[in-house]
């Protein structure tokens, strides 16, 4: 009865489109203010994090208290990393922190949308439901990630194979033509000179070439781990024609799903919009949700704030229908399913084009070397003939 009263109270605030849920905002600010408690050393894979969420949800639904559940999970941890993470969470919860704050102190273990969903659930008195919804979102993200990795496997193998073939041609085949081609080096095209120079470098300094290649790969990896560089690269990739469309739809789906789940938990709409902004990741989408929060705070309908926001027309119509009927959360949930299907369609388009594009790149690389070698030889044969 107490839980139902809490949810009805939160639902009244949501229905009136009232003020931001102060408790949730305090939790979010608290989560961002405990820098001394944040541990970047601990890391979990997506599967390990999902496993913890599933087990914790099951134990809480069975009526086991939070601390007892966490201690039980520590005893039955499957890996050392899980045990260390659960110990950290338990220590923070014992110290008086909310579960969402404890998870926010482990940024390499749990995604931001999980933290925000749990913060919303804690303040609405529905932590178990929020854990279930976090599990749902995590499964969706893992499914999308798995599809992308599967789609990249073939192009990645093809590019590596192309690199090996090109290197083999430069080291083994080019020297057989070098004596012929270098008889009159001043007449060679620029492309041929480039190929000959690359072949000479690989043969004379193979370890230097290998070290340079490793240095470049290592530099790319280190840059990719930098958060600022990640943000810049991600924003740049999201502007590309095909993959950008897929990324945009995927994050619209994630933010709309998060908004729907938070509203279903009885959280005020402005707090839900803040959660949607936090998980949207793309600067363009974050600005859109910021604008939506300002418009709704002034008492206007949500759909008026999102007009012109590069959203699917069907989503806008569902929002209008939901706000008109007083069932915005249900309409957003339906819209989230629609957006998931749109994301799957965009992913199929992306993966369908990725294979031919990779084959084209491989053909250009090998073809460049072959044409650079054969062009002067054919010109010599024509001159001799």
RAURRA-V188454 format. One record per backbone hydrogen bond with DSSP energy under -1.0 kcal/mol. CO is the residue of the C=O (numbers start at 1). NH is the residue of the N-H. Records with the same first field share a line. If there is no record, write none. Layout:
CO->NH / NH
//
This chain:
1->5
2->6
3->7
4->8
5->9
6->10
7->11
8->12
9->13
10->14
11->15
12->16
13->18
14->17
21->25
22->26
23->27
24->28
25->29
26->30
27->31
28->32
33->35
34->37
45->49
46->50
47->51
48->52
49->53
50->54
51->55
52->56
53->57
54->58
55->59
56->60
57->61
58->62
59->64
60->63
65->69
66->70
67->71
68->72
69->73
70->74
71->75
72->76
74->77
79->83
80->84
81->85
82->86
83->87
84->88
85->89
86->90
87->91
88->92
89->93
90->94
91->95
92->97
93->96
98->102
99->103
100->104
103->106
105->39
106->109 / 110
108->44
111->115
112->116
113->117
114->118
115->119
116->120
117->121
118->122
119->123
120->124
121->126
126->130
127->131
128->132
129->133
130->134
131->135
132->136
133->137
134->138
135->139
136->140
137->141
138->142
139->143
140->144
141->145
142->146
143->147
144->148
145->149
146->150
147->151
148->152
149->153
152->156
153->157
154->158
155->159
156->160
157->161
158->162
159->163
160->164
161->165
162->166
163->167
164->168
165->169
166->170
167->171
168->172
169->173 / 174
173->176
174->177
177->181
178->182
180->183
184->187
185->188
189->193
190->194
191->195
192->196
193->197
194->198
195->199
196->200
197->201
198->202
199->203
200->204
201->205
205->209
206->210
207->211
208->212
209->213
210->214
211->215
212->216
213->217
214->218
215->219
216->220
217->221
218->222
219->223
220->224
221->225
226->230
227->231
228->232
229->233
230->234
231->235
232->236
233->237
234->238
236->239
237->240
242->246
243->247
244->248
245->249
246->250
247->251
248->252
249->253
250->254
251->255
252->256
253->257
254->258
255->259
256->260
257->261
258->262
259->263
260->264
261->265
262->267
263->266
268->272
269->273
270->274
271->275
272->276
273->277
274->278
275->279
280->282
282->286
283->287
284->288
285->289
286->290
287->291
288->292
289->293
290->294
291->295
292->296
293->297
294->298
295->300
296->299
302->305 / 306
306->309
312->316
313->317
314->318
315->319
316->320
317->321
318->322
319->323
320->324
321->325
322->327
327->331
328->332
329->333
330->334
331->335
332->336
333->337
334->338
335->339
336->340
337->341
338->342
339->343
340->344
341->345
342->346
343->347
344->348
345->349
346->350
347->351
348->352
349->353
350->354
351->355
353->357
354->358
355->359
356->360
357->361
358->362
359->363
360->364
361->365
362->366
363->367
364->368
365->369
366->370
367->371
368->372
369->373
370->374
371->375
374->378
375->379
376->380
377->381
378->382
379->383
380->384
381->385
//
